[in-house]
Amino acid sequence: MTDPQPPAEHASTATAPHLSTGELRVITGLELAGDRPVPRRQVWSWALWDWATQPFNSVITTFVFSVYLTSALFLAPQVAGLSPDDPAYERGLAELSSQLGLAVGLGGILIAVLAPVLGQRADAAGRRKFWLALATGGVVLCQAMMVFVEADWRFFWLGAGLLAAGTVFQEIAGVNYNAMLVQVSNARTVGRVSGLGWGFGYLGGIVVLALVVVADFADWFGIPTDGGLNIRLVALFCAIWTVVFSLPIFLNVPEAPAAPDRERVGFFRSYVVLGRDIARLWREARPTFWFLLASAVYRDGLAGVFTFGAVIASITFGFSFNEVVIFGVAANVVAGVSTIVVGRLDDRFGPRAVILTTLGGLIVSAVVVFVAHDAGKTVFWVFGLFLSALVGPAQAASRSFLARVTPAGREGEIFGLYATTGRAASFLAPLAWAGFIAVFGAQYWGILGIALVLAAGFVMMLFVRLPKRVADAAHATPSSVPRSDG
């Protein structure tokens, strides 16, 4: 079995000048990896982590626990006893949503501040898997503790705090997980491996969500719902799911070696090093620098597609609650399958081509949905699912692109910056959505707001190119799914 790590004697070449200023002058981790085969067990173990942790996003933060926290169950007694039509009652529900948004927003600030520095320190010490394990454990702990969040206004901030903390742990874990992509792929397979992981994430989330829907239709199999026990047990189930399916990555994927040329400093001094590294990134790896900016814009547009998709279906196209849930299941299944399939096109044509093609398809589909908003539900079913089929491949190809242009030994830091820039631009789609609706007075105009953000990212991405040698390496010879050499 071949060791997936680059040979130690090549490590010192990672920072050697290679091309002219403004192009990639540093050797990437994928270049150091060369053509070495990766054991299939390591590839699947890495991809299973996405399957293991996606329920936190799909079930906890999107469809179930966050909805539970912002429901009337958490209103103060004097407000809960009012009529649902009472302005004070409506204001109480709005305050719950606002307070949850505040908690998660504060968590987002922590992510933006901590992600690149923690990634940098993991690179320097060769402890990506350690930090992945620590942060994954934090996600598990937050989910497990949600079992104590009873349906009572006095437990609201416990639930909001756990949700915000879980989001921070999830993002920090994701930085180290993404950085490990170069350990389980090579230049000709990174696209399909990235797509495999992202696709597994969609499918894992939808499996757990489907189980929740089945349990709801079955009246929770006799489990008492008093105090929100059913929802609290769902959170506990998600914690167990994460533990079980995240174990393979820790058992089967080796730790990355420490970067021999990285300066090891104290925590606060790390920010000084980070500033120098960003300046160096501008000088020596400019495609990486520009990609971080462009991707921050269009990734927020991608997030807007899923964030507001259910709302558009419900209000603009008149979907019932059950129809929205069924569409959500279908959308995630389509996204998961398409992401796995399109990963092969990433390796064949390059991630930039996949990103531009999917963004173009998303923009056209959004415009069609806007223009045909009075044509009935069929339009949304067809083009809504088409939108869903394009979002996942764009996300997976973005991860692949960054892995291809990241200097060797700095994967954790760069993927940390990837998380930070994403957070910094996270206001674009919500603001464009709200602004178009406010100006034109109808919800369907918000669709154009999201399309505008995607279009801005598309234009920025036109000016971002893979360095020629990196693009050529991806297409040198045909390649199959990564496998063991025996």
Buried (B, 14 or more C-beta within 10 A) or exposed (E): EEEBBBEEEBBEBBBEEBBEEEBBBBBBBBBBBEEBBBBEBBBBBBBBBBBBBBBBBBBBBBBBBBEBBBBBBBBEEEBEEBEEEEEEBBEBBEBBEEBBEEBBEBBBEBBBEBBBBBBBBBBBBBBBBBBBBBBBBBBBBBBBBBBEBBBBBEBBBBBBBBBBBBBBBBBBBBBBBBBBBBBBBBBBBBBBBBBBBBBBBBBBBBBBBBBBBEBBEEEBEEEEEEBBBBBBBBBBBBBEBBBEBBBBBBEBBEBBEBBEBBEEBEEEEBBEBBEEBBEBBBEBBBBBBBBBBBBBBBBBBBBBBBBBBBEBBBBBBEBEEEBBBEBBBBBBBBBBBBBBBBBBBBBBBBBBBBBBBBBBBBBBBBBBBBEBBEEEBEBBBBBBBBBBBBBBBBBBBBBBBBBBBBBBBBBBBBBBBBBBBBBBBBEBBBEBBEBBBEEEEEBBBBBBBBBBBBBBBBEBBEEBBBBEEBBEBBBEEEBEEBEEEE
